[in-house]
């Protein structure tokens, strides 16, 4: 994919801005969309902006579940505390703008789940825990806008199956997370973390830095202690990127492991839904809830027999002894400091018993993630999005042409910062029977899948390892951002899984490494990532700096 075309991945260099938009918690227009970058007002560098909520905010999902089980904490108390934290940190103070909307029924749902617990009814080990959901997953009665004003006036009438699974497991869907509008599939200069509905999400580690995209709010909210975990989506990097730059764990599952029905689509070949959390165990526990076959998404038929009953168990007492990891050297070189952090992490992996095998590159990866990938995404985006819009119904636009016209008629709010060239390019495609599309899809997937299979199989490896990407870039409306690369795109095109884990920092900005594996190898990757997490011993809590120490 050309470096000037920011799709779901944040490898390219879109222009960014620290502009406003409505306060988190509801719709509205981006009235301040064209204002200069701003950093908000933190409580003070190194000081948690909401100290009265910090105790519960930084407990893991496992620790929160243990308190709920012991009766020393109620779901209603937890949800009320986090709602106060969102008011103080997301809407006030640093103004992270990670939470696009807070569900009005959270208190009622929490009381009901507390009552169920009192009767001995537990729907899952995560019963009573809060979760935030990216705003491109249909959630009955909540925004579900993909960040666009075009969808703001018609909330979906039913939950996406992935959201329904959360509720069935007894989680409290507390709200919707902001995102890069249309998951970065609108314009060539798309802004990571910005949407017309939610404004600009900021990185809690340094408010002048990007949270990554397109699951920007999901990553930033978890990193800021607003929720213990969140749901994101990925086509090419949109879980792993914000996980890396926000200093949290992200799991990008195999395409088909989690239903994409009711999710605003980009690519039937590459879209997936997955968790972000502050630990591998928490992310794996949420993946257990999300994973499963769904007749509404034909891609999940391939998951039959591959769904683990408890991914979190693989994070318990993980051993790296004898684990064979391929170190992909073509994924290094972001900066000497970033490489030094990653080399230190690799040494700790080796010290824990892992066998590191040097690889120059993933064969064919560069070609697979170039023009052919872009062609596939444009064709599949039109087909998938127009089907979604028709199902969503009026007054939402019913076609790409109507969406493009909507943006033009709301130019001040929607197009003041960047255009819609990708929407226009997708609208010009001629259907999934086109030879151009079929040739590009076959070429991209053959190269990506074949390259990963060759890399993993050639040296009998359990996984590949490389830097997820460099540290978060400045939000800069003048010069744009300077994203130097990412390591996950071959797995995105192949539809295979990956996990990003924080392993250190450069000047206070998180650095992560990603583990890439064969299809359906999530359990293996969880075990390896948990082992890496254990030896890294990284404190993922932000320092709450107004600005990064180095521009």
DRENTI-837914 format. One line per 4 residues: number of its first residue (from 1); for each residue x, y, z of C-alpha. Coordinates in nm, 2 decimals, always signed. Layout:
<recs>
NUM	X:Y:Z ~ ...;
</recs>
This chain:
<recs>
1	+0.00:+0.00:+0.00 ~ +0.15:+0.34:-0.09 ~ +0.28:+0.53:+0.21 ~ +0.06:+0.83:+0.14;
5	-0.26:+0.64:+0.18 ~ -0.36:+0.60:+0.55 ~ -0.61:+0.32:+0.57 ~ -0.66:+0.13:+0.89;
9	-0.29:+0.13:+0.94 ~ -0.09:+0.42:+1.08 ~ +0.22:+0.35:+0.87 ~ +0.16:+0.65:+0.65;
13	+0.18:+1.02:+0.75 ~ -0.16:+1.18:+0.76 ~ -0.19:+1.54:+0.87 ~ -0.30:+1.56:+1.23;
17	-0.45:+1.82:+1.46 ~ -0.53:+1.87:+1.82 ~ -0.87:+2.02:+1.74 ~ -1.19:+2.00:+1.93;
21	-1.53:+1.88:+1.87 ~ -1.81:+1.80:+2.11 ~ -1.73:+1.69:+2.47 ~ -1.74:+1.32:+2.51;
25	-2.07:+1.18:+2.59 ~ -2.29:+1.26:+2.30 ~ -2.33:+1.37:+1.94 ~ -2.30:+1.73:+1.82;
29	-2.09:+1.87:+1.55 ~ -1.72:+1.94:+1.54 ~ -1.76:+2.31:+1.57 ~ -1.40:+2.36:+1.67;
33	-1.27:+2.12:+1.41 ~ -1.04:+2.37:+1.23 ~ -0.90:+2.53:+1.55 ~ -0.52:+2.50:+1.61;
37	-0.37:+2.21:+1.81 ~ -0.41:+2.23:+2.18 ~ -0.29:+2.02:+2.47 ~ -0.57:+2.05:+2.72;
41	-0.50:+2.11:+3.09 ~ -0.37:+1.83:+3.30 ~ -0.39:+1.82:+3.67 ~ -0.01:+1.84:+3.67;
45	+0.26:+1.63:+3.51 ~ +0.29:+1.30:+3.70 ~ -0.04:+1.36:+3.89 ~ -0.34:+1.14:+3.82;
49	-0.62:+1.38:+3.72 ~ -0.87:+1.19:+3.93 ~ -0.70:+1.06:+4.24 ~ -1.02:+0.98:+4.42;
53	-1.10:+0.72:+4.15 ~ -0.75:+0.59:+4.09 ~ -0.77:+0.29:+4.32 ~ -1.04:+0.11:+4.13;
57	-0.92:+0.26:+3.79 ~ -0.59:+0.07:+3.80 ~ -0.70:-0.26:+3.92 ~ -0.69:-0.54:+3.66;
61	-1.01:-0.71:+3.54 ~ -0.90:-1.01:+3.74 ~ -0.86:-0.81:+4.05 ~ -1.19:-0.64:+4.01;
65	-1.36:-0.97:+3.95 ~ -1.20:-1.11:+4.27 ~ -1.34:-0.81:+4.47 ~ -1.69:-0.86:+4.32;
69	-1.67:-1.23:+4.41 ~ -1.56:-1.15:+4.77 ~ -1.84:-0.90:+4.81 ~ -1.60:-0.61:+4.89;
73	-1.71:-0.43:+4.57 ~ -2.04:-0.40:+4.38 ~ -2.07:-0.35:+4.01 ~ -2.29:-0.04:+4.08;
77	-2.01:+0.11:+4.28 ~ -1.75:+0.03:+4.02 ~ -1.95:+0.18:+3.73 ~ -2.03:+0.49:+3.93;
81	-1.67:+0.54:+4.01 ~ -1.56:+0.50:+3.65 ~ -1.83:+0.74:+3.54 ~ -1.69:+1.00:+3.77;
85	-1.34:+0.93:+3.63 ~ -1.46:+0.98:+3.27 ~ -1.61:+1.32:+3.38 ~ -1.28:+1.42:+3.54;
89	-1.03:+1.28:+3.29 ~ -1.21:+1.25:+2.96 ~ -1.45:+1.54:+2.95 ~ -1.26:+1.76:+3.20;
93	-0.89:+1.79:+3.30 ~ -0.68:+1.64:+3.02 ~ -0.98:+1.62:+2.79 ~ -0.88:+1.29:+2.64;
97	-1.20:+1.26:+2.43 ~ -1.16:+0.88:+2.43 ~ -1.53:+0.82:+2.53 ~ -1.77:+0.93:+2.26;
101	-2.09:+0.84:+2.45 ~ -2.16:+0.71:+2.80 ~ -2.46:+0.47:+2.81 ~ -2.75:+0.62:+3.01;
105	-2.86:+0.28:+3.15 ~ -2.53:+0.18:+3.31 ~ -2.66:+0.23:+3.67 ~ -2.97:+0.02:+3.60;
109	-2.77:-0.26:+3.43 ~ -2.52:-0.26:+3.71 ~ -2.79:-0.29:+3.98 ~ -2.94:-0.58:+3.78;
113	-2.61:-0.76:+3.76 ~ -2.55:-0.71:+4.13 ~ -2.89:-0.86:+4.20 ~ -2.81:-1.16:+3.99;
117	-2.48:-1.21:+4.17 ~ -2.66:-1.19:+4.50 ~ -2.89:-1.48:+4.38 ~ -2.58:-1.68:+4.28;
121	-2.63:-1.62:+3.91 ~ -2.30:-1.56:+3.73 ~ -2.31:-1.54:+3.35 ~ -1.93:-1.57:+3.31;
125	-1.60:-1.50:+3.50 ~ -1.64:-1.14:+3.38 ~ -1.99:-1.09:+3.52 ~ -2.04:-0.73:+3.64;
129	-1.73:-0.58:+3.48 ~ -1.75:-0.27:+3.26 ~ -1.63:-0.26:+2.89 ~ -1.61:+0.02:+2.63;
133	-1.70:-0.06:+2.27 ~ -1.56:+0.12:+1.96 ~ -1.82:+0.33:+1.79 ~ -1.83:+0.13:+1.47;
137	-2.00:-0.17:+1.64 ~ -2.38:-0.15:+1.64 ~ -2.50:-0.10:+2.00 ~ -2.88:-0.07:+2.04;
141	-2.98:+0.28:+2.14 ~ -2.63:+0.42:+2.15 ~ -2.45:+0.63:+1.89 ~ -2.27:+0.37:+1.66;
145	-2.16:+0.65:+1.42 ~ -1.82:+0.53:+1.30 ~ -1.74:+0.89:+1.40 ~ -1.95:+1.04:+1.12;
149	-2.23:+1.28:+1.15 ~ -2.40:+1.09:+0.87 ~ -2.49:+0.81:+1.11 ~ -2.55:+1.03:+1.42;
153	-2.93:+1.06:+1.39 ~ -3.02:+0.69:+1.36 ~ -2.89:+0.47:+1.64 ~ -2.91:+0.10:+1.55;
157	-3.21:-0.10:+1.67 ~ -3.01:-0.41:+1.77 ~ -2.67:-0.50:+1.90 ~ -2.39:-0.64:+1.68;
161	-2.35:-1.01:+1.78 ~ -2.01:-0.92:+1.94 ~ -2.18:-0.67:+2.16 ~ -2.46:-0.91:+2.23;
165	-2.20:-1.16:+2.35 ~ -2.07:-0.91:+2.59 ~ -2.41:-0.85:+2.75 ~ -2.48:-1.22:+2.76;
169	-2.16:-1.27:+2.95 ~ -2.28:-1.02:+3.21 ~ -2.05:-0.73:+3.12 ~ -2.17:-0.37:+3.14;
173	-2.14:-0.20:+2.81 ~ -2.07:+0.14:+2.96 ~ -2.03:+0.34:+2.64 ~ -1.88:+0.39:+2.30;
177	-1.52:+0.48:+2.22 ~ -1.41:+0.75:+1.98 ~ -1.22:+0.64:+1.67 ~ -1.06:+0.77:+1.35;
181	-1.36:+0.86:+1.14 ~ -1.47:+0.57:+0.91 ~ -1.17:+0.38:+1.06 ~ -0.93:+0.60:+0.86;
185	-1.10:+0.50:+0.53 ~ -1.22:+0.85:+0.43 ~ -0.94:+1.07:+0.31 ~ -0.57:+1.04:+0.21;
189	-0.48:+1.27:+0.50 ~ -0.70:+1.10:+0.76 ~ -0.63:+1.20:+1.12 ~ -0.57:+0.93:+1.37;
193	-0.81:+0.96:+1.66 ~ -1.02:+1.24:+1.51 ~ -1.39:+1.22:+1.42 ~ -1.65:+1.48:+1.34;
197	-1.87:+1.34:+1.62 ~ -1.60:+1.29:+1.89 ~ -1.33:+1.54:+1.82 ~ -0.96:+1.46:+1.87;
201	-0.86:+1.18:+2.11 ~ -0.53:+1.23:+2.28 ~ -0.26:+1.00:+2.42 ~ -0.27:+1.00:+2.80;
205	+0.11:+0.95:+2.81 ~ +0.15:+1.29:+2.65 ~ -0.14:+1.50:+2.54 ~ +0.04:+1.64:+2.24;
209	+0.09:+1.29:+2.10 ~ -0.14:+1.07:+1.89 ~ -0.33:+0.78:+2.04 ~ -0.29:+0.59:+1.72;
213	-0.58:+0.46:+1.52 ~ -0.83:+0.37:+1.43 ~ -0.94:+0.21:+1.77 ~ -0.80:+0.53:+1.92;
217	-1.05:+0.58:+2.20 ~ -1.04:+0.22:+2.30 ~ -0.67:+0.23:+2.34 ~ -0.66:+0.56:+2.52;
221	-0.94:+0.48:+2.75 ~ -0.78:+0.16:+2.87 ~ -0.44:+0.34:+2.91 ~ -0.61:+0.62:+3.11;
225	-0.78:+0.38:+3.35 ~ -1.13:+0.47:+3.23 ~ -1.22:+0.11:+3.18 ~ -1.03:-0.22:+3.25;
229	-1.07:-0.33:+2.89 ~ -1.23:-0.22:+2.56 ~ -1.33:-0.36:+2.22 ~ -1.17:-0.24:+1.90;
233	-1.16:-0.34:+1.54 ~ -0.88:-0.39:+1.29 ~ -0.84:-0.41:+0.92 ~ -0.46:-0.32:+0.91;
237	-0.32:-0.21:+1.24 ~ -0.62:-0.05:+1.41 ~ -0.59:-0.26:+1.73 ~ -0.22:-0.32:+1.74;
241	-0.12:+0.04:+1.66 ~ -0.32:+0.21:+1.95 ~ -0.22:-0.07:+2.18 ~ +0.15:+0.00:+2.11;
245	+0.15:+0.38:+2.13 ~ -0.09:+0.39:+2.43 ~ +0.11:+0.13:+2.62 ~ -0.16:-0.14:+2.65;
249	-0.21:-0.50:+2.52 ~ -0.41:-0.55:+2.20 ~ -0.51:-0.88:+2.04 ~ -0.59:-0.89:+1.67;
253	-0.76:-1.23:+1.61 ~ -0.77:-1.45:+1.31 ~ -1.03:-1.32:+1.06 ~ -1.34:-1.53:+1.14;
257	-1.27:-1.59:+1.51 ~ -1.50:-1.31:+1.61 ~ -1.82:-1.21:+1.43 ~ -1.81:-0.89:+1.22;
261	-2.19:-0.88:+1.17 ~ -2.32:-0.54:+1.27 ~ -1.98:-0.38:+1.24 ~ -1.93:-0.09:+1.00;
265	-1.72:-0.28:+0.74 ~ -1.41:-0.20:+0.54 ~ -1.28:-0.53:+0.42 ~ -1.45:-0.88:+0.43;
269	-1.10:-1.02:+0.37 ~ -0.93:-0.84:+0.66 ~ -1.18:-0.70:+0.92 ~ -1.18:-0.84:+1.26;
273	-1.29:-0.75:+1.62 ~ -1.07:-0.78:+1.92 ~ -0.98:-0.67:+2.28 ~ -0.75:-0.41:+2.43;
277	-0.66:-0.43:+2.79 ~ -0.38:-0.35:+3.04 ~ -0.26:-0.71:+3.07 ~ -0.25:-1.01:+2.84;
281	-0.47:-1.21:+3.08 ~ -0.74:-0.94:+3.07 ~ -0.73:-0.92:+2.69 ~ -0.74:-1.29:+2.66;
285	-1.04:-1.32:+2.90 ~ -1.23:-1.07:+2.69 ~ -1.14:-1.26:+2.37 ~ -1.30:-1.57:+2.52;
289	-1.63:-1.38:+2.54 ~ -1.60:-1.24:+2.19 ~ -1.49:-1.55:+2.00 ~ -1.74:-1.79:+1.85;
293	-1.92:-1.91:+1.54 ~ -2.20:-1.68:+1.42 ~ -2.43:-1.76:+1.13 ~ -2.47:-1.39:+1.06;
297	-2.10:-1.38:+0.96 ~ -2.01:-1.66:+0.71 ~ -1.64:-1.61:+0.78 ~ -1.68:-1.75:+1.13;
301	-1.77:-2.09:+0.99 ~ -1.40:-2.15:+0.96 ~ -1.36:-2.10:+1.33 ~ -1.54:-2.43:+1.41;
305	-1.31:-2.64:+1.61 ~ -1.06:-2.36:+1.66 ~ -1.23:-2.16:+1.94 ~ -1.06:-2.20:+2.28;
309	-1.29:-2.23:+2.58 ~ -1.07:-2.01:+2.79 ~ -0.79:-1.81:+2.63 ~ -0.69:-1.65:+2.96;
313	-0.58:-1.99:+3.10 ~ -0.28:-1.97:+2.86 ~ -0.16:-1.66:+3.04 ~ -0.13:-1.84:+3.37;
317	+0.23:-1.92:+3.47 ~ +0.35:-1.88:+3.11 ~ +0.69:-2.04:+3.02 ~ +0.91:-1.92:+2.74;
321	+1.15:-2.21:+2.78 ~ +1.21:-2.36:+2.43 ~ +0.97:-2.12:+2.25 ~ +1.11:-2.05:+1.91;
325	+1.07:-1.69:+1.79 ~ +1.17:-1.55:+1.45 ~ +1.31:-1.20:+1.49 ~ +1.21:-1.01:+1.17;
329	+1.49:-0.76:+1.12 ~ +1.32:-0.57:+0.84 ~ +1.08:-0.45:+1.10 ~ +1.35:-0.26:+1.30;
333	+1.51:+0.08:+1.23 ~ +1.24:+0.32:+1.36 ~ +1.50:+0.50:+1.57 ~ +1.81:+0.40:+1.78;
337	+1.62:+0.45:+2.10 ~ +1.32:+0.24:+1.99 ~ +1.55:-0.04:+1.87 ~ +1.74:-0.03:+2.20;
341	+1.42:-0.08:+2.39 ~ +1.32:-0.37:+2.17 ~ +1.67:-0.53:+2.18 ~ +1.65:-0.52:+2.56;
345	+1.32:-0.70:+2.55 ~ +1.46:-0.96:+2.31 ~ +1.75:-1.02:+2.56 ~ +1.50:-1.07:+2.84;
349	+1.31:-1.32:+2.62 ~ +1.63:-1.51:+2.55 ~ +1.71:-1.50:+2.92 ~ +1.37:-1.66:+3.00;
353	+1.45:-1.95:+2.77 ~ +1.32:-1.85:+2.43 ~ +1.52:-1.94:+2.12 ~ +1.56:-1.64:+1.89;
357	+1.61:-1.71:+1.52 ~ +1.72:-1.42:+1.30 ~ +1.51:-1.35:+0.99 ~ +1.58:-1.09:+0.73;
361	+1.22:-1.03:+0.64 ~ +0.88:-1.19:+0.59 ~ +0.90:-1.31:+0.22 ~ +0.67:-1.11:+0.00;
365	+0.53:-0.89:+0.27 ~ +0.62:-0.56:+0.11 ~ +0.45:-0.65:-0.22 ~ +0.14:-0.80:-0.04;
369	+0.08:-0.48:+0.16 ~ +0.12:-0.24:-0.14 ~ -0.11:-0.14:-0.42 ~ -0.29:-0.48:-0.43;
373	-0.40:-0.44:-0.07 ~ -0.54:-0.09:-0.14 ~ -0.73:-0.22:-0.44 ~ -0.89:-0.49:-0.24;
377	-0.99:-0.25:+0.04 ~ -1.15:-0.01:-0.20 ~ -1.36:-0.27:-0.37 ~ -1.46:-0.45:-0.05;
381	-1.53:-0.12:+0.13 ~ -1.79:-0.02:-0.13 ~ -1.96:-0.36:-0.13 ~ -1.96:-0.40:+0.24;
385	-2.05:-0.04:+0.35 ~ -2.34:-0.01:+0.10 ~ -2.49:-0.33:+0.23 ~ -2.44:-0.21:+0.59;
389	-2.60:+0.13:+0.51 ~ -2.90:-0.03:+0.35 ~ -2.95:-0.25:+0.65 ~ -2.91:+0.05:+0.88;
393	-3.18:+0.23:+0.70 ~ -3.28:+0.60:+0.65 ~ -3.21:+0.87:+0.74 ~ -2.85:+0.74:+0.71;
397	-2.71:+0.76:+0.36 ~ -2.79:+0.45:+0.16 ~ -2.48:+0.45:-0.07 ~ -2.13:+0.59:-0.10;
401	-2.26:+0.85:-0.34 ~ -2.51:+0.97:-0.08 ~ -2.24:+0.96:+0.20 ~ -2.01:+1.17:-0.02;
405	-2.29:+1.42:-0.09 ~ -2.37:+1.43:+0.29 ~ -2.01:+1.53:+0.37 ~ -2.01:+1.80:+0.10;
409	-2.33:+1.94:+0.24 ~ -2.17:+1.94:+0.59 ~ -1.83:+2.06:+0.47 ~ -1.76:+2.28:+0.77;
413	-1.80:+2.00:+1.02 ~ -1.68:+1.71:+0.81 ~ -1.43:+1.83:+0.55 ~ -1.25:+2.12:+0.72;
417	-0.94:+1.92:+0.81 ~ -0.91:+1.66:+0.53 ~ -1.10:+1.53:+0.24 ~ -1.28:+1.21:+0.13;
421	-1.06:+1.09:-0.16 ~ -1.08:+0.73:-0.04 ~ -1.46:+0.74:-0.03 ~ -1.46:+0.87:-0.38;
425	-1.21:+0.61:-0.50 ~ -1.42:+0.33:-0.35 ~ -1.73:+0.47:-0.51 ~ -1.57:+0.44:-0.85;
429	-1.50:+0.07:-0.81 ~ -1.71:-0.17:-1.03 ~ -1.81:-0.46:-0.81 ~ -1.65:-0.77:-0.66;
433	-1.66:-0.95:-0.99 ~ -1.41:-0.71:-1.15 ~ -1.09:-0.87:-1.28 ~ -0.88:-0.60:-1.12;
437	-1.02:-0.68:-0.77 ~ -1.00:-1.06:-0.82 ~ -0.64:-1.04:-0.94 ~ -0.53:-0.81:-0.66;
441	-0.70:-1.02:-0.38 ~ -0.54:-1.34:-0.50 ~ -0.20:-1.17:-0.53 ~ -0.20:-1.00:-0.19;
445	-0.33:-1.30:+0.00 ~ -0.10:-1.54:-0.17 ~ +0.20:-1.33:-0.09 ~ +0.10:-1.25:+0.26;
449	+0.00:-1.60:+0.36 ~ +0.28:-1.77:+0.18 ~ +0.53:-1.53:+0.33 ~ +0.41:-1.59:+0.68;
453	+0.40:-1.96:+0.63 ~ +0.75:-1.97:+0.49 ~ +0.88:-1.75:+0.78 ~ +0.72:-1.96:+1.05;
457	+0.77:-2.30:+0.89 ~ +1.12:-2.26:+0.76 ~ +1.27:-2.26:+1.10 ~ +0.99:-2.44:+1.29;
461	+0.89:-2.12:+1.47 ~ +0.61:-2.07:+1.72 ~ +0.57:-1.70:+1.63 ~ +0.74:-1.40:+1.47;
465	+0.85:-1.10:+1.68 ~ +0.93:-0.74:+1.59 ~ +0.86:-0.39:+1.70 ~ +0.49:-0.31:+1.67;
469	+0.59:+0.04:+1.55 ~ +0.77:+0.35:+1.68 ~ +0.65:+0.57:+1.97 ~ +0.35:+0.80:+1.93;
473	+0.39:+1.09:+1.69 ~ +0.31:+1.45:+1.76 ~ -0.04:+1.58:+1.68 ~ +0.07:+1.84:+1.43;
477	-0.17:+2.03:+1.20 ~ +0.11:+2.21:+1.02 ~ +0.36:+1.94:+0.93 ~ +0.15:+1.63:+0.96;
481	+0.28:+1.33:+1.15 ~ +0.59:+1.13:+1.10 ~ +0.50:+0.76:+1.14 ~ +0.80:+0.57:+1.04;
485	+0.65:+0.22:+0.99 ~ +0.47:-0.07:+1.15 ~ +0.53:-0.44:+1.17 ~ +0.18:-0.60:+1.15;
489	+0.06:-0.55:+0.79 ~ +0.15:-0.89:+0.65 ~ -0.07:-1.05:+0.92 ~ -0.35:-0.81:+0.84;
493	-0.36:-0.90:+0.47 ~ -0.32:-1.27:+0.55 ~ -0.60:-1.26:+0.81 ~ -0.38:-1.42:+1.08;
497	-0.35:-1.31:+1.44 ~ -0.11:-1.08:+1.63 ~ -0.06:-0.95:+1.98 ~ +0.11:-0.63:+2.08;
501	+0.26:-0.60:+2.43 ~ +0.43:-0.30:+2.59 ~ +0.80:-0.36:+2.67 ~ +0.94:-0.02:+2.76;
505	+0.94:+0.35:+2.67 ~ +1.13:+0.61:+2.48 ~ +1.13:+0.95:+2.66 ~ +0.82:+0.83:+2.84;
509	+0.64:+0.72:+2.53 ~ +0.54:+0.35:+2.52 ~ +0.71:+0.10:+2.29 ~ +0.55:-0.24:+2.21;
513	+0.65:-0.56:+2.04 ~ +0.41:-0.77:+1.84 ~ +0.40:-1.15:+1.81 ~ +0.25:-1.28:+1.48;
517	+0.14:-1.64:+1.44 ~ -0.04:-1.88:+1.21 ~ -0.41:-1.88:+1.17 ~ -0.60:-1.98:+1.49;
521	-0.28:-1.97:+1.70 ~ -0.43:-1.72:+1.95 ~ -0.37:-1.95:+2.25 ~ -0.01:-1.99:+2.16;
525	+0.04:-1.61:+2.11 ~ -0.14:-1.54:+2.45 ~ +0.11:-1.78:+2.62 ~ +0.41:-1.61:+2.45;
529	+0.28:-1.26:+2.51 ~ +0.21:-1.33:+2.87 ~ +0.57:-1.46:+2.91 ~ +0.70:-1.14:+2.75;
533	+0.49:-0.93:+2.97 ~ +0.62:-1.10:+3.28 ~ +0.98:-1.05:+3.19 ~ +0.93:-0.69:+3.07;
537	+0.77:-0.58:+3.40 ~ +0.65:-0.25:+3.25 ~ +0.43:-0.01:+3.44 ~ +0.17:+0.09:+3.18;
541	+0.02:+0.38:+3.38 ~ +0.07:+0.72:+3.21 ~ +0.27:+1.00:+3.36 ~ +0.00:+1.25:+3.27;
545	+0.22:+1.49:+3.09 ~ +0.07:+1.79:+2.91 ~ +0.34:+1.76:+2.65 ~ +0.61:+1.51:+2.56;
549	+0.96:+1.59:+2.67 ~ +1.10:+1.59:+2.32 ~ +0.93:+1.73:+2.01;
</recs>
